[in-house]
Amino acid sequence: MYIIGFFLMAVANVADYVLLVLMWVVIARAVLSWVNPDPFNPIVRFIHNVTEPLLYYIRIRIPISLGGMDFSPMVVFLAIVFLRTFLVGSLLRLSGSLL
């Protein structure tokens, strides 16, 4: 059971880091939407390509757009915070009980 506990702990830590990086990329996308960045900049293109599938999915499912403001980054941000709290916390607690 030790191996399964350590495996779940590793999965929880990797998921936490992936969600943390994704959260910062979504924040960067929101900040970039306030300015007029060069669309051919590789960093801007990377941020756009990483976040657009998530944001597009949220825009289709929940069409929240008031006065030209797009609230899909906020919805994605809240979903990431929920996943980091619930999923990672649950996996860490489960792995702790198996050790």
Secondary structure, DSSP 8 states (H G I E B T S, - for coil): -HHHHHHHHHHHHHHHHHHHHHHHHHHHHHHHHHS---TT-HHHHHHHHHHHHHHHHHHHHS--EETTEE-HHHHHHHHHHHHIIIIIHHHHHHHHHH-
